[in-house]
Amino acid sequence: MKKINSLIVVSVLFVLLFALQTNAQITFQVGGGLGYSVPTGDYGGTTIEYYNGEKYGMESGFNFHGKARVGLLFINAFGEIGYTTFSGEGEIIPNDKNSSVKVSNKVLSIKVGPEFKFSIPLSPITPYLDGFVSLNTFSGTVQFKGITSLPSSEQNISSATRIGLGAGGGVLLSLGGLNLDLSVQYSLMNMAGKEFKGDITQNKRLDSYVFLNDEKDPRYAAGNNEHIISDSRSIGAIEFKLTILFGL
């Protein structure tokens, strides 16, 4: 929690630093857009791997976001808030069509970081690279079918927040006061804050699914059907985005 509070304080100070520079030339753009997000690392995988506690079984999803960009002399920075939906559905026991799971994740992300532009003389196109720190909040639902050891009713996944890091790049196309921003970013969404939560429900195996649980289960043991997460898991995504920005 201290790390999260520190990130919020740094973000606020970062914005105020630019706002207080009233004697300098400031450019500001704001807008929004949509995108397509592809899970990477342990965030992908199959629903069979999800049931076994190895990966999350997420498939690609859609992203909606708002973005602001500020420029001060030779320094540029951006801030972004995005909402992404991921889901996965399929069998959980090989060749058993009667067993299945349907899982969904909703991710709210706040990103801030520097941006480095590369101007091309007399061209409306400006390439750029960026890096960022992010605050990511996960929630969702999971529902199993055909497994006697797990309830068949839909279960809520407890909300969890992680600190992430990422980098990317893109191109800006300037059309008067309108700017089209085509970008791609890689985000490791759980760089810090990993943890395992358990012993909350009466069904110990269910604990592995109703919490984010990106850290190893301390009670894991080979052959134990209640404590199944054997290692920490990475949560990442590659995001392809189109943003419309207006200069202010």
N, C-alpha and C positions, 0 to 999 in steps of 0.2 A: 504494500500500500504506500510506503514511503517513496518508492521509486516512481509510482504513478503520480503522486502529488508533486514530486520534483519535476517531472516532465511537464505538468500543467503550468507550474511556476515559470519554467524556462520558456515555454511557448508564449506566455503572456508578456514576459520581459522582451522576448524577441520581437513581438509586434509593436510594443511601446517604443522600442529603440528606433524603429523606422518612423513612427508617428511623431516623435519629438524632434526629428530633424527638419524643422520647418524652413530652414534657410537653404535646403538643398532641393534640386529638381527631383520630383517623385513621379513615377508613373504607376498607375494602378489599373488592373483589369479584374473583372469578376464575371462568372458565368457558371454554366452547368453542362452536363452531358451524360452519356451512357457508355457502357463498355461490356466486354466479355472477359470473364475470369477463368483461368485454367488452373486447377489445383496441382501443386507440385510436392515432392517429398512424400512424407507419410500422410499428407492430406488427401491424396488420391487413393489408388488401390481398388480392390474389389470388395463387395459386401461380405464375401467369405473371410477376407483378411480383417474386415471390421469386426465381424463376430468373434474372430480369434484374438482380438486385442492388438493386432499388428499395425493396422492403418485405420483411416477414417472412412474410406469408401466413397469419397465425394466425387461427383462429376462436375463438369464445367457449369458455370452459372452466369447470371447477368449482374451488372453493376450500374448503380445510379449515383451521381456525385455532383457536388458543387465545388468550385475551385476559385481561388483568388491568387493573383500574381502581383508582386510589388517590385519596383525597380528604383534603386537609389544610387546614382552615379554608376560605378562599375559593379555594384552588388545587386543581385537579383535573388528573390526568394518566393516561395509559394506555400500556400496552405490549402488543404483539401479535406473535405468530409465526404465519405462514401458509404453506401449501403449495398452489400453484395449477398446474393442468395446462392447457396450450394445445396445439392441433394444427391442421394444415392438410393437405389432400389434394386433388389435382386435376391437370389437364393443365398442361404447362409451355410447350408450343408451341401457339399458337392453331389449333384445328380438327385437331389431331393427337392422336387418342385413344390412340395407342400410346405416347406420351410422358407420363410422370407423375412426381409426387414425393409423398412422404409424409413430413411433418416434424412433430416434437413438441418442445415445450419444457416443462421443469419448473422452476418458480420458487419458491425458498425465500426468504421475506421476513421481516425483523425490523423492527418499527416502534415508535417511542417519540415521545411528544409531549404537548402540553397539550390540555386539554378544557375547554370553556366551557358550563356548564349554564344553562338558563333555567327556573327553578322556576315552576310554576303552582299557586297555593294550592288546597288540598283536592282536588288532582288526582293520580291515580296515574301520569300521563304527564309525563315530563320531556324536553323537546327539548334538543339539545346540538349544538355545532359543535366540530370538532377540526382540528388540524394536526399534521404529523409529518415526521420524517426517517426514511428507511428504508435498510436494507442488503439488497440483492437479489442472490441467487446463481442463475445460469441454467445449465441443462444440457439435454441432450436427444439426439435421434437424427434422422437424415435418410437417406432412401433414394430414389434416382432409378431410373427404368425407361425404356428405349427411347431413351437418349442415349448414343451411342458414345463421346463425349468424357468421360463421367463413369462411375465404377463403379456397378454395379447392386446391390452389396452394401450392407447397412445400415452407416452410419457414425455414430460417436459425435460429438456436438457438445461441444467442450472446455468445461469449467466456467469461468465468468467471473462476477466480482462487480462491482456498480455501486452507487453511492450515489444515492438518490432523495429526492424531496420530494412531499408530497401534502396534501390537505385533504378534509374531508367533514363529515358530520353525521348525525343520526339522532334516534330517540326511545327512551327507556327506559320500559318498562311494569313497575311494581313490583307484585308479588304476594306480600306477606309477605317472606320471605327469598329469594325467587326473583325474578330480573329478566330480562325479555326485552328484548334490544337489537336494534332494527331500524335498519340503517345503510347509507349509501352513501358511497363514497370514490372520489376520483380520485387516481391515483398515477402520477407521472412517474418511472419506475424507473431511468432512466439519466441523471439530471441531471449527475452527475460520474463521471469514470473512463472515458469513451469511448476506445476504441483500435481499431486495425486490426492483426491478426496475419496473417502470410502467410509464404511461402517455407519452409513446414514439410514439406508433402507434395510428391511429384514432380509432381502435377497442380495447377498454380497456380490454376485455376478452382475446384477443390474446396476450396481454402483459404477461399474466400468463404463457404462453407456450414458448414464444420466448426468455425468460430470464431464468436463472437457478432458481431464486426466491425461495431460501430455507428459507427465513424469512417470517413472516406473512405479508399479505397485510394490511397496516395501514388503508385502507378504507374498509376493510371487514365488511360486515353486513349480517346477515342471510336473505336469500331470494334475495340478490343482485346478478344478473347474470353477472355482469361485474367484480366484485372484489370477487374472490372465494377462495383464499388461506387463511384459517382460523388460521393456526398455523405454527410455524417453522418446517422444515422437515430435517430429518437426511439422509445422503448419506453414505452408507457403503457397503463393499463387503468382502466376504471370497474368498481368492485366493489360488488355488492349482497349484503348479509350479514345473517344471522340468528344471534344469539349468545344462549346461555343462561348467565346469570351467577348465582353464589351469593355472598351476603354472608358475610364471615368476621369 
